[in-house]
Amino acid sequence: MSGHCHCHSCGCGHEHEKNTWVRFGVAAVLFAAGLLVGSSAAKPGLLGAAYLLCGHDVLLRAGRNLLKGRVFDENFLMAVASLGAFAIGEYPEGAAVMLFYQCGENLQERAAGNSRRSITKLLNLRPPFARVLENGSEIKKDPKQVQPGQEILVLPGEKIALDGVVVKGESGVDASALTGESRPVSARAGTAVWAGSVCVDGALTVRVEKLYEDSAVAKILELTEHASQKKSAAEKFITRFARLYTPVVVGGAVLLAVLPPLLISDASFKTWLYRALVFLVASCPCALVLSVPIGFFGGIGGAAKHGVLIKGSAFLERLARIWTLAFDKTGTLTQGVFEVLSVTPAPGVTREDVLRAASQAECHSNHPAAKAVLRAAEKENCAAKSDFDIKEIAGEGVLAEGENKQILAGNARLMARYHISVPPARGTCVFVAENGVFKGVIELGDKPKPGAEEALKSLQNGLVRRVVMLSGDAPSAVQKTAGELGITEAFGGLLPADKVSKLESFMDQTPAGYFTAFAGDGVNDAPVLARADLSVAMGALGSDAAIETADVVLMTDEPQKIVTAIRQARFTLKIIKQNIAFALVVKAAVLAAGALGYANLWEAVFADVGVSLLAVANALRPLYFKENMLQ
């Protein structure tokens, strides 16, 4: 049994599909004529013609697969059951089995194709064209042909074709297809905009910054389209199950045909062979092998509508089974925008001296704390640019040397490294020393993101068992933020390697079947994101590294999105379990009824095809998931 039901019309266009249904229509007319004629000579001929017209491709596939050694698949089951019915003189049932089976299979394929199309449509982010401005005129081009540096015009109501920066114009930009965020944001000269966003109420001239294939939208589409390659445990189970299940039911059907006539004195071989054929038809596992992948595909598509990119069904399954969720602090749960709260100079040193020395050391750093120090120094007119040799010491701070000076700016660990004694301090602090002498301390503050507290409350309210915070910031600052957000376990002062070892200790404490996830902003958390069972990158729109490395990507930086992602994953898994249980219970009932003589071939086909169609329809529900569906 292959891992999916065979597609008869896939990829061959509407023309092929139309021809297929015409063929089935003619077969149905022949079948009806065969039922209506009383003449026993014409009956088998008409029914046989109907059978071959609608079912020859199933017989051919079954024959080809037999020669390749792939014996047990749905084509084989149908071929044996229908030919067996003809062999025992049950011509109407043999023809009906094939006709119903083929119609049902084509309907299933159509439903499956529609589901994939509707997911692609919902992710209808691909811009159709770009208006490129060249020598004062405007040329429509395929976005793939536009080069960085070129300028494009976007009119109101149109999709922005490529990632870039606005050079002229002003408009609201709706990025909801990418981020799930419904409010348009204002864009004017200097604003970065993303491909797939819609220009709402004004025209924009945008300078292209990236090739189309490097844009966030291209990556999202590619990842969503290939998400099915990362198979979940449920899908692997179904494939293995089908591989074992089909030979078992074929063996069961053979025993059902042979044993009763041998063991029961008045049992008729023809009766038991017919029951064995019903058993075979009813056993076809199409409902399972179709609905499970479609359910995962629907879940991934539904999450993408909310601005959550899940890179495969394996990750969706892990998302639903998180035991421990560890968060980075700065930029993930907090805004990552530090403000200087106070400057405490050492005796005999002025506040300006401390800020000037710190700005000389930090002037080339991109760290949020360094930027806050520079802003404060500029505000107080004591910022000093320098051409010092700057050496960054990971997780500690910077050493700047020049003009016969050596300036240190960083945390208490950096001061201890250079044997400089500093006063105890709470919160996030930058200690400043010059030529081995302590000059002062700058205290910084970082605010939690709006909605972070509510998101953490929801997570701790039954979505995950354990929420922890891991940060490189000073332990006192980490504890302060943890207190504001209601996190009971928080660890500060961690270097990247310390974060990894902490995470590994959580993984050791996680029960089998559950997972440990890490959520960070994807820039400086690469080692710990790579080590986690599940890595979640926050606010990754525009961060290529995060989109490439994380398993789950939240396109905006709202912590609430992680709650949405977990709920979506759980809802999807619930639907998939429903489908598996429903299909197995109906199969078991029809198999038992067939073996005991209470079901005929027609009913067996209806049971198989009907269950498949219902399961596929149910599997599409995650695509339209809304959080209030769980209330």
SEROKE-10168 format. One line per 5 residues: number of its first residue (from 1); their letters; for each residue x, y, z of C-alpha. Coordinates in nm, 4 decimals, decimal comma. Layout:
NUM> A> X Y Z | ...
This chain:
1> MSGHC> 0,0000 0,0000 0,0000 | 0,1560 0,3290 -0,0981 | 0,1392 0,6218 0,1388 | -0,1445 0,7874 -0,0527 | -0,4517 0,6976 -0,2519
6> HCHSC> -0,3867 0,6939 -0,6207 | -0,4627 1,0099 -0,8106 | -0,6377 0,9435 -1,1388 | -0,6672 1,2933 -1,2718 | -0,3915 1,4764 -1,0871
11> GCGHE> -0,1854 1,7143 -1,2955 | -0,3622 1,6347 -1,6251 | -0,5920 1,9354 -1,6282 | -0,9645 1,9842 -1,6592 | -0,9772 1,8181 -2,0042
16> HEKNT> -0,8627 1,4839 -1,8661 | -1,1055 1,5129 -1,5742 | -1,3931 1,5865 -1,8148 | -1,3031 1,2817 -2,0288 | -1,2887 1,0643 -1,7167
21> WVRFG> -1,6401 1,1666 -1,6095 | -1,7722 1,1147 -1,9679 | -1,6251 0,7627 -1,9572 | -1,7917 0,6956 -1,6207 | -2,1222 0,8349 -1,7611
26> VAAVL> -2,1162 0,5948 -2,0589 | -2,0238 0,3080 -1,8214 | -2,3199 0,4016 -1,5981 | -2,5576 0,3934 -1,9010 | -2,4250 0,0464 -1,9999
31> FAAGL> -2,4576 -0,0652 -1,6362 | -2,8217 0,0554 -1,6201 | -2,8967 -0,1186 -1,9533 | -2,7413 -0,4403 -1,8168 | -2,9688 -0,4239 -1,5112
36> LVGSS> -3,2809 -0,3552 -1,7222 | -3,2414 -0,6271 -1,9902 | -3,4004 -0,9531 -1,8985 | -3,2013 -1,1546 -2,1533 | -2,9376 -1,3577 -1,9751
41> AAKPG> -2,7075 -1,3544 -2,2815 | -2,6926 -0,9735 -2,3152 | -2,6687 -0,9071 -1,9387 | -2,3083 -1,0251 -1,8800 | -2,1959 -0,8535 -2,2033
46> LLGAA> -2,3403 -0,5120 -2,1081 | -2,2228 -0,5335 -1,7472 | -1,8796 -0,6588 -1,8553 | -1,8496 -0,3667 -2,1024 | -1,9483 -0,1181 -1,8275
51> YLLCG> -1,6929 -0,2810 -1,5954 | -1,4031 -0,2646 -1,8437 | -1,4875 0,0882 -1,9597 | -1,4768 0,2393 -1,6109 | -1,2248 0,0038 -1,4477
56> HDVLL> -0,9618 -0,0906 -1,7073 | -0,7092 0,1576 -1,5594 | -0,7482 0,0005 -1,2111 | -0,6841 -0,3479 -1,3588 | -0,3805 -0,2175 -1,5505
61> RAGRN> -0,2350 -0,0478 -1,2407 | -0,2935 -0,3584 -1,0296 | -0,1146 -0,5695 -1,2973 | 0,1787 -0,3253 -1,3245 | 0,2189 -0,3098 -0,9469
66> LLKGR> 0,2110 -0,6910 -0,9233 | 0,4992 -0,7104 -1,1729 | 0,6939 -0,4539 -0,9652 | 0,6341 -0,6580 -0,6498 | 0,3938 -0,4003 -0,4962
71> VFDEN> 0,1111 -0,6437 -0,4347 | -0,1001 -0,4896 -0,1639 | -0,2539 -0,1623 -0,2675 | -0,6096 -0,0370 -0,3240 | -0,5967 -0,1216 -0,6991
76> FLMAV> -0,5207 -0,4841 -0,6114 | -0,8055 -0,4975 -0,3557 | -1,0606 -0,3622 -0,6057 | -0,9375 -0,5786 -0,8946 | -0,9579 -0,9007 -0,6883
81> ASLGA> -1,2981 -0,8123 -0,5369 | -1,4636 -0,7155 -0,8685 | -1,3135 -0,9986 -1,0775 | -1,4107 -1,2413 -0,7982 | -1,7719 -1,1161 -0,8185
86> FAIGE> -1,7739 -1,1837 -1,1969 | -1,6193 -1,5280 -1,1360 | -1,9097 -1,6311 -0,9110 | -2,1726 -1,4870 -1,1475 | -2,2467 -1,1698 -0,9481
91> YPEGA> -2,2135 -0,9506 -1,2583 | -2,4165 -0,6478 -1,1372 | -2,2177 -0,6310 -0,8145 | -1,8814 -0,6720 -0,9874 | -1,9602 -0,3826 -1,2253
96> AVMLF> -2,1156 -0,1704 -0,9464 | -1,8093 -0,2117 -0,7213 | -1,5812 -0,0740 -0,9935 | -1,8155 0,2066 -1,0983 | -1,8780 0,3313 -0,7424
101> YQCGE> -1,5144 0,2916 -0,6466 | -1,3912 0,4933 -0,9461 | -1,6506 0,7713 -0,8957 | -1,5662 0,7862 -0,5245 | -1,1915 0,7961 -0,5892
106> NLQER> -1,2286 1,0815 -0,8352 | -1,4499 1,2741 -0,5920 | -1,1889 1,2185 -0,3181 | -0,9081 1,3358 -0,5436 | -1,1116 1,6409 -0,6315
111> AAGNS> -1,1754 1,7163 -0,2642 | -0,8048 1,6681 -0,1860 | -0,7040 1,8879 -0,4824 | -0,9553 2,1554 -0,3791 | -0,8205 2,1530 -0,0244
116> RRSIT> -0,4656 2,2080 -0,1494 | -0,5836 2,4808 -0,3853 | -0,7815 2,6557 -0,1120 | -0,4728 2,6524 0,1135 | -0,2584 2,7963 -0,1647
121> KLLNL> -0,5315 3,0545 -0,2313 | -0,5457 3,1547 0,1335 | -0,1723 3,2043 0,1135 | -0,2278 3,4043 -0,2018 | 0,0737 3,6194 -0,1338
126> RPPFA> 0,2524 3,5875 -0,4644 | 0,2461 3,9306 -0,6329 | 0,1340 3,8969 -0,9983 | 0,3658 4,1673 -1,1399 | 0,5915 4,4621 -1,0569
131> RVLEN> 0,5624 4,8099 -1,2155 | 0,9301 4,8870 -1,2765 | 1,0246 5,2534 -1,3296 | 1,2826 5,2800 -1,6105 | 1,3868 5,6048 -1,7800
136> GSEIK> 1,0705 5,7855 -1,6723 | 0,8369 5,5122 -1,8023 | 0,6657 5,2262 -1,6238 | 0,7103 4,8626 -1,7399 | 0,5196 4,5648 -1,5988
141> KDPKQ> 0,7588 4,2785 -1,5215 | 0,7560 3,9419 -1,3493 | 0,8850 4,0094 -0,9913 | 1,1508 3,7408 -1,0510 | 1,3112 3,9591 -1,3211
146> VQPGQ> 1,3522 4,2704 -1,1027 | 1,6996 4,3428 -0,9624 | 1,7934 4,5074 -0,6301 | 1,8421 4,8837 -0,6745 | 1,5586 4,9189 -0,9270
151> EILVL> 1,2530 5,1246 -0,8303 | 0,8951 4,9974 -0,8507 | 0,5647 5,1831 -0,8326 | 0,2829 5,0363 -0,6233 | -0,0671 5,1805 -0,6704
156> PGEKI> -0,3462 5,1710 -0,4079 | -0,4966 4,8221 -0,3775 | -0,1944 4,6488 -0,5342 | 0,0451 4,4002 -0,3774 | 0,4009 4,5143 -0,3125
161> ALDGV> 0,6020 4,2834 -0,5381 | 0,9407 4,2782 -0,3631 | 1,1057 4,3618 -0,0311 | 1,2366 4,7173 -0,0313 | 1,2403 5,0668 0,1168
166> VVKGE> 0,9899 5,3410 0,0356 | 1,1591 5,6340 -0,1427 | 0,8473 5,8380 -0,2264 | 0,4815 5,8530 -0,1279 | 0,2795 5,7694 0,1808
171> SGVDA> 0,0235 5,4934 0,2371 | -0,1178 5,2471 0,4852 | 0,0328 4,9023 0,4226 | -0,1672 4,5894 0,5049 | 0,0724 4,3028 0,5857
176> SALTG> -0,2023 4,0766 0,7291 | -0,1371 3,8020 0,4714 | 0,2183 3,7750 0,6075 | 0,1731 3,8557 0,9739 | -0,1936 3,7880 1,0552
181> ESRPV> -0,1988 4,1449 1,1972 | -0,5171 4,3122 1,0698 | -0,4233 4,6790 1,1303 | -0,2468 4,8479 0,8364 | 0,0773 5,0248 0,9286
186> SARAG> 0,1765 5,3634 0,7934 | 0,4603 5,3662 0,5365 | 0,6495 5,6738 0,4132 | 0,9995 5,7511 0,2792 | 1,2556 5,5376 0,4649
191> TAVWA> 1,0054 5,2690 0,5785 | 1,0945 4,9066 0,4971 | 0,8097 4,7198 0,3222 | 0,7670 4,3511 0,2413 | 0,6585 4,1631 -0,0689
196> GSVCV> 0,3039 4,0270 -0,0356 | 0,1823 4,3314 0,1638 | -0,0958 4,5410 0,0109 | -0,0717 4,9164 -0,0469 | -0,4002 5,0501 0,0986
201> DGALT> -0,4708 5,4157 0,0260 | -0,1760 5,5815 -0,1481 | 0,0861 5,5174 -0,4167 | 0,4396 5,4230 -0,3119 | 0,7686 5,4262 -0,4991
206> VRVEK> 0,9834 5,1485 -0,3525 | 1,3562 5,0857 -0,4024 | 1,4016 4,7079 -0,4297 | 1,6449 4,5667 -0,1710 | 1,6308 4,1909 -0,2468
211> LYEDS> 1,5726 3,9492 -0,5319 | 1,2230 3,7970 -0,5294 | 1,3501 3,4494 -0,4296 | 1,5216 3,6007 -0,1224 | 1,2069 3,7819 -0,0039
216> AVAKI> 1,0182 3,6705 0,3055 | 0,7077 3,5935 0,0970 | 0,8980 3,3604 -0,1394 | 1,0436 3,1757 0,1600 | 0,7017 3,1454 0,3267
221> LELTE> 0,5405 3,0053 0,0099 | 0,8259 2,7622 -0,0490 | 0,8233 2,6412 0,3114 | 0,4444 2,6013 0,3194 | 0,4433 2,4125 -0,0106
226> HASQK> 0,7182 2,1781 0,1110 | 0,5874 2,1464 0,4661 | 0,4464 1,8012 0,3884 | 0,8013 1,6630 0,3478 | 0,8670 1,6829 0,7242
231> KSAAE> 0,6369 1,3945 0,8126 | 0,4749 1,3741 1,1537 | 0,4659 1,0618 1,3695 | 0,0926 1,0265 1,2857 | 0,1670 1,0234 0,9103
236> KFITR> 0,4554 0,7774 0,9517 | 0,2260 0,5571 1,1624 | -0,0452 0,5618 0,8911 | 0,2083 0,4671 0,6200 | 0,3431 0,1798 0,8345
241> FARLY> -0,0102 0,0799 0,9351 | -0,1247 0,0620 0,5693 | 0,1822 -0,1453 0,4811 | 0,0994 -0,4056 0,7476 | -0,2802 -0,3731 0,7468
246> TPVVV> -0,3424 -0,4514 0,3772 | -0,1618 -0,7915 0,3689 | -0,3388 -0,8842 0,6954 | -0,6883 -0,8114 0,5546 | -0,6054 -0,9909 0,2273
251> GGAVL> -0,4937 -1,2929 0,4337 | -0,8135 -1,2619 0,6409 | -1,0247 -1,2558 0,3216 | -0,8520 -1,5720 0,1892 | -0,9166 -1,7544 0,5200
256> LAVLP> -1,2798 -1,6326 0,5177 | -1,3298 -1,7768 0,1680 | -1,1574 -2,1100 0,2367 | -1,2005 -2,2124 0,6023 | -1,5825 -2,2091 0,6572
261> PLLIS> -1,6575 -2,4358 0,3534 | -1,3880 -2,6775 0,4839 | -1,4992 -2,6716 0,8487 | -1,8812 -2,6276 0,8249 | -2,0631 -2,9146 0,6554
266> DASFK> -2,3422 -2,7180 0,4789 | -2,1392 -2,4009 0,4054 | -2,1399 -2,2965 0,0395 | -1,8048 -2,1930 -0,1085 | -1,9791 -1,9318 -0,3275
271> TWLYR> -2,1436 -1,7635 -0,0236 | -1,8200 -1,7433 0,1707 | -1,6206 -1,6267 -0,1311 | -1,8740 -1,3429 -0,1756 | -1,8363 -1,2495 0,1933
276> ALVFL> -1,4579 -1,2514 0,1507 | -1,4924 -1,0127 -0,1458 | -1,7103 -0,7739 0,0628 | -1,4447 -0,7953 0,3358 | -1,1742 -0,6980 0,0820
281> VASCP> -1,3614 -0,3966 -0,0566 | -1,4505 -0,2642 0,2896 | -1,0897 -0,2933 0,4059 | -0,9453 -0,0278 0,1676 | -0,7643 0,2253 0,3966
286> CALVL> -0,8097 0,5320 0,1704 | -0,9904 0,7381 0,4366 | -0,6845 0,7192 0,6614 | -0,4111 0,7744 0,4072 | -0,5921 1,0717 0,2528
291> SVPIG> -0,7343 1,2553 0,5524 | -0,4256 1,2559 0,7776 | -0,1909 1,4472 0,5413 | -0,4760 1,6812 0,4387 | -0,5475 1,7493 0,8092
296> FFGGI> -0,1844 1,8507 0,8678 | -0,1796 2,0546 0,5475 | -0,4959 2,2350 0,6663 | -0,3381 2,3003 1,0077 | -0,0230 2,4484 0,8527
301> GGAAK> -0,2307 2,6617 0,6102 | -0,4598 2,7819 0,8912 | -0,1595 2,8838 1,1048 | -0,0086 3,0752 0,8114 | -0,3293 3,2833 0,7925
306> HGVLI> -0,2563 3,3952 1,1504 | 0,1032 3,4905 1,0658 | 0,2525 3,1680 1,2082 | 0,4751 2,9676 0,9764 | 0,5085 2,5992 1,0762
311> KGSAF> 0,7718 2,4242 0,8674 | 0,6235 2,0755 0,8624 | 0,3669 1,8446 1,0177 | 0,6356 1,6989 1,2477 | 0,6782 2,0459 1,4032
316> LERLA> 0,3027 2,1031 1,4235 | 0,2775 1,7809 1,6224 | 0,5586 1,8908 1,8583 | 0,3930 2,2303 1,9030 | 0,0840 2,0544 2,0371
321> RIWTL> 0,2946 1,8561 2,2871 | 0,5231 2,1158 2,4500 | 0,6105 2,0368 2,8118 | 0,8676 2,3130 2,8778 | 0,8719 2,6443 2,6923
326> AFDKT> 1,1831 2,8550 2,7508 | 1,1859 3,2212 2,6472 | 1,4703 3,4590 2,5797 | 1,4057 3,7935 2,7549 | 1,5307 4,0916 2,5569
331> GTLTQ> 1,3365 4,1474 2,2331 | 1,1226 3,8394 2,2928 | 0,9213 3,9141 2,6065 | 1,0467 4,2696 2,6475 | 1,0558 4,5466 2,3900
336> GVFEV> 1,4345 4,5341 2,3678 | 1,4434 4,9128 2,3888 | 1,6533 5,0072 2,6909 | 1,6285 5,3450 2,8596 | 1,8886 5,4883 3,0975
341> LSVTP> 1,7220 5,5002 3,4399 | 2,0142 5,6440 3,6385 | 2,3854 5,7271 3,6219 | 2,5819 5,6846 3,9465 | 2,9367 5,8273 3,9166
346> APGVT> 3,2235 5,7175 4,1468 | 3,3431 5,9800 4,3994 | 3,5162 6,2693 4,2255 | 3,3736 6,1764 3,8825 | 3,0921 6,3675 3,7066
351> REDVL> 2,7860 6,2129 3,5412 | 2,9073 6,3572 3,2068 | 3,2472 6,1846 3,2467 | 3,0757 5,8459 3,2892 | 2,8494 5,8925 2,9848
356> RAASQ> 3,1364 6,0294 2,7709 | 3,3666 5,7346 2,8495 | 3,0823 5,4844 2,7945 | 2,9893 5,6425 2,4588 | 3,3538 5,6240 2,3421
361> AECHS> 3,3590 5,2510 2,4157 | 3,0093 5,1709 2,2865 | 2,9940 5,3936 1,9775 | 3,0224 5,1010 1,7296 | 2,8124 4,8455 1,9183
366> NHPAA> 2,4680 4,7311 1,8017 | 2,3673 4,5943 2,1425 | 2,0364 4,7469 2,2670 | 2,2070 4,8486 2,5968 | 2,4870 5,0268 2,4065
371> KAVLR> 2,2329 5,2133 2,1935 | 2,0520 5,3324 2,5095 | 2,3799 5,4632 2,6554 | 2,4576 5,6492 2,3294 | 2,1076 5,8031 2,3184
376> AAEKE> 2,1450 5,9281 2,6766 | 2,4935 6,0692 2,6063 | 2,3688 6,2510 2,2939 | 2,0717 6,3916 2,4872 | 2,3079 6,5370 2,7487
381> NCAAK> 2,5553 6,6615 2,4825 | 2,8433 6,4527 2,6126 | 2,8616 6,1822 2,3443 | 3,2146 6,1325 2,2133 | 3,2904 5,9398 1,8962
386> SDFDI> 3,6240 5,7545 1,8924 | 3,8585 5,5650 1,6608 | 3,9587 5,3312 1,9436 | 4,0344 4,9635 1,8819 | 3,7185 4,7940 2,0038
391> KEIAG> 3,7116 4,4349 2,1253 | 3,3713 4,2779 2,2051 | 3,3819 4,0181 2,4848 | 3,0797 3,7886 2,4313 | 2,8257 3,8130 2,7099
396> EGVLA> 3,0335 4,0654 2,9072 | 3,0839 4,3967 2,7233 | 3,3533 4,5883 2,5326 | 3,7182 4,6838 2,5747 | 3,8175 5,0046 2,3897
401> EGENK> 4,1814 5,1155 2,3570 | 4,3290 5,4370 2,2083 | 4,4632 5,7841 2,2934 | 4,6598 5,6285 2,5847 | 4,3298 5,5144 2,7342
406> QILAG> 4,1779 5,1772 2,8074 | 3,7992 5,1974 2,8621 | 3,5877 4,9049 2,9796 | 3,2068 4,9137 2,9510 | 3,0074 4,6059 3,0459
411> NARLM> 2,8676 4,3909 3,3234 | 3,0138 4,2860 3,6597 | 3,1791 3,9792 3,4967 | 3,3846 4,2075 3,2707 | 3,4979 4,4146 3,5721
416> ARYHI> 3,5918 4,0979 3,7631 | 3,7953 3,9770 3,4627 | 4,0080 4,2947 3,4881 | 4,0147 4,2867 3,8727 | 3,8188 4,6109 3,9127
421> SVPPA> 3,5980 4,6224 4,2207 | 3,2486 4,7643 4,1654 | 2,9562 4,8319 4,3998 | 2,6691 4,5753 4,3994 | 2,3932 4,6762 4,1573
426> RGTCV> 2,0414 4,5574 4,0767 | 1,8916 4,5360 3,7298 | 2,0685 4,5738 3,3966 | 2,3807 4,7829 3,4530 | 2,6726 4,9030 3,2441
431> FVAEN> 2,9825 4,9500 3,4618 | 3,2411 5,1914 3,3222 | 3,6137 5,1879 3,4045 | 3,9046 5,3862 3,2580 | 4,2709 5,2763 3,2845
436> GVFKG> 4,1783 5,0206 3,5519 | 3,9844 5,2688 3,7704 | 3,6076 5,2393 3,8259 | 3,4301 5,5549 3,6972 | 3,0601 5,4811 3,7541
441> VIELG> 2,7566 5,2695 3,6759 | 2,4695 5,3295 3,4322 | 2,1411 5,1528 3,5213 | 1,9143 5,0561 3,2325 | 1,5502 4,9444 3,2169
446> DKPKP> 1,3587 4,7434 2,9545 | 0,9775 4,7275 2,9429 | 0,7742 4,4089 2,8825 | 0,5958 4,3934 2,5464 | 0,2238 4,4756 2,5421
451> GAEEA> 0,0282 4,1505 2,5723 | 0,3269 3,9514 2,7078 | 0,1736 3,9089 3,0536 | -0,1626 3,7858 2,9115 | 0,0157 3,5460 2,6721
456> LKSLQ> 0,2198 3,3948 2,9569 | -0,0945 3,3609 3,1696 | -0,2653 3,1668 2,8863 | 0,0423 2,9446 2,8438 | 0,0612 2,8659 3,2166
461> NGLVR> -0,3125 2,8035 3,2203 | -0,2852 2,4514 3,0785 | -0,1140 2,5002 2,7403 | 0,2354 2,4072 2,8641 | 0,3542 2,2558 3,1936
466> RVVML> 0,6548 2,4768 3,2543 | 0,7470 2,8314 3,1436 | 1,1031 2,9526 3,2057 | 1,3099 3,2552 3,1078 | 1,6761 3,2322 3,0025
471> SGDAP> 1,8691 3,5554 2,9591 | 2,2197 3,6915 2,9361 | 2,1134 4,0014 3,1325 | 2,1999 4,0593 3,4976 | 2,0150 3,8111 3,7233
476> SAVQK> 1,8525 4,0971 3,9181 | 1,7093 4,2504 3,5950 | 1,5858 3,9090 3,4836 | 1,4145 3,8467 3,8195 | 1,2517 4,1922 3,8028
481> TAGEL> 1,1043 4,1239 3,4543 | 1,0020 3,7705 3,5568 | 0,8144 3,9174 3,8555 | 0,6319 4,1655 3,6296 | 0,5314 3,8883 3,3882
486> GITEA> 0,4431 3,6206 3,6443 | 0,7216 3,3743 3,5507 | 0,8370 3,1710 3,8508 | 1,1544 3,0243 3,6957 | 1,4006 3,2751 3,5504
491> FGGLL> 1,7764 3,2472 3,5005 | 2,0011 3,5467 3,4262 | 2,3684 3,6058 3,3552 | 2,3784 3,3212 3,1010 | 2,6280 3,3038 2,8159
496> PADKV> 2,5040 3,1324 2,4941 | 2,6681 2,8031 2,6055 | 2,5000 2,8311 2,9494 | 2,1600 2,8686 2,7809 | 2,2225 2,5462 2,5896
501> SKLES> 2,3203 2,3500 2,9028 | 2,0167 2,4879 3,0935 | 1,7907 2,3847 2,8050 | 1,9478 2,0364 2,8005 | 1,8722 1,9971 3,1718
506> FMDQT> 1,5047 2,0847 3,0995 | 1,5023 1,8330 2,8135 | 1,6269 1,5612 3,0513 | 1,3350 1,6372 3,2858 | 1,0726 1,6270 3,0075
511> PAGYF> 0,8637 1,3053 2,9992 | 0,8760 1,0827 2,6894 | 0,6348 1,1940 2,4180 | 0,6624 1,5635 2,5136 | 0,9010 1,8318 2,3933
516> TAFAG> 1,1089 2,1289 2,5079 | 1,0755 2,4462 2,3007 | 1,2797 2,7653 2,2954 | 1,1391 3,0993 2,1752 | 1,3834 3,3752 2,0882
521> DGVND> 1,4201 3,6637 1,8477 | 1,6421 3,4504 1,6307 | 1,9414 3,6831 1,6063 | 2,1767 3,5921 1,8914 | 2,0037 3,2737 2,0065
526> APVLA> 2,1227 3,0472 1,7248 | 2,2943 2,7781 1,9430 | 2,0000 2,7330 2,1810 | 1,7424 2,7487 1,8961 | 1,9381 2,4744 1,7174
531> RADLS> 1,9501 2,2557 2,0311 | 1,5794 2,2756 2,1283 | 1,3307 2,0035 2,0249 | 1,1298 2,2879 1,8741 | 1,2650 2,6360 1,7947
536> VAMGA> 1,0324 2,9349 1,7686 | 1,1556 3,2628 1,6161 | 0,9613 3,5732 1,7153 | 0,9095 3,8749 1,4913 | 1,0965 3,7147 1,2043
541> LGSDA> 0,9550 3,9202 0,9160 | 1,2716 4,0570 0,7611 | 1,5076 3,8328 0,9580 | 1,6363 3,5809 0,7022 | 1,8391 3,3896 0,9597
546> AIETA> 1,5339 3,3284 1,1786 | 1,3116 3,2216 0,8877 | 1,5785 2,9745 0,7752 | 1,6746 2,8257 1,1118 | 1,3597 2,8119 1,3261
551> DVVLM> 1,1003 2,5312 1,3065 | 0,8137 2,7716 1,3829 | 0,8290 3,1347 1,2731 | 0,6028 3,4043 1,4220 | 0,5985 3,6792 1,1613
556> TDEPQ> 0,5199 3,9527 1,4164 | 0,6841 3,9938 1,7551 | 0,3637 3,9472 1,9585 | 0,4046 3,6789 2,2282 | 0,0281 3,6095 2,1888
561> KIVTA> 0,1056 3,4443 1,8523 | 0,2740 3,1539 2,0301 | -0,0526 3,0883 2,2171 | -0,2395 3,0933 1,8821 | 0,0172 2,8539 1,7312
566> IRQAR> -0,0158 2,5988 2,0146 | -0,3970 2,6150 2,0042 | -0,3974 2,5715 1,6251 | -0,1665 2,2685 1,6574 | -0,3829 2,1088 1,9269
571> FTLKI> -0,7018 2,1672 1,7273 | -0,5414 2,0091 1,4169 | -0,4249 1,7032 1,6121 | -0,7724 1,6634 1,7636 | -0,9292 1,6604 1,4131
576> IKQNI> -0,6724 1,4055 1,2898 | -0,7391 1,1761 1,5876 | -1,1143 1,2066 1,5198 | -1,0584 1,0993 1,1574 | -0,8404 0,8027 1,2529
581> AFALV> -1,0898 0,6829 1,5168 | -1,3918 0,7371 1,2876 | -1,2320 0,5531 0,9926 | -1,1155 0,2585 1,2061 | -1,4512 0,2168 1,3868
586> VKAAV> -1,6542 0,2245 1,0605 | -1,4057 -0,0116 0,8922 | -1,4228 -0,2568 1,1830 | -1,8061 -0,2491 1,1801 | -1,8327 -0,3040 0,8010
591> LAAGA> -1,5626 -0,5739 0,8029 | -1,7501 -0,7590 1,0765 | -2,0858 -0,7132 0,8962 | -1,9306 -0,8363 0,5683 | -1,7762 -1,1436 0,7319
596> LGYAN> -2,1097 -1,2316 0,8979 | -2,3096 -1,1807 0,5775 | -2,4917 -0,8612 0,6827 | -2,3290 -0,6323 0,4202 | -2,3063 -0,6686 0,0433
601> LWEAV> -2,0490 -0,5332 -0,2027 | -2,2481 -0,2152 -0,2738 | -2,2627 -0,1264 0,0959 | -1,8914 -0,2007 0,1346 | -1,8059 0,0466 -0,1452
606> FADVG> -2,0392 0,3102 0,0008 | -1,8784 0,2624 0,3418 | -1,5278 0,3006 0,1993 | -1,5932 0,6014 -0,0268 | -1,8378 0,7726 0,2136
611> VSLLA> -1,5967 0,7491 0,5077 | -1,3170 0,8895 0,2912 | -1,5210 1,1901 0,1775 | -1,6396 1,2679 0,5332 | -1,2844 1,2361 0,6698
616> VANAL> -1,1450 1,4686 0,4002 | -1,4192 1,7275 0,4706 | -1,3413 1,7117 0,8454 | -0,9663 1,7384 0,7749 | -1,0210 2,0826 0,6200
621> RPLYF> -1,1545 2,2349 0,9434 | -0,8092 2,3394 1,0786 | -0,7759 2,5629 0,7719 | -1,0573 2,7832 0,9071 | -0,9487 2,7665 1,2732
626> KENML> -1,0305 3,0619 1,4996 | -0,9385 3,0729 1,8672 | -1,3008 3,1242 1,9741 | -1,3728 2,7746 1,8313 | -1,1977 2,6391 2,1427
631> Q> -1,3835 2,8536 2,3947
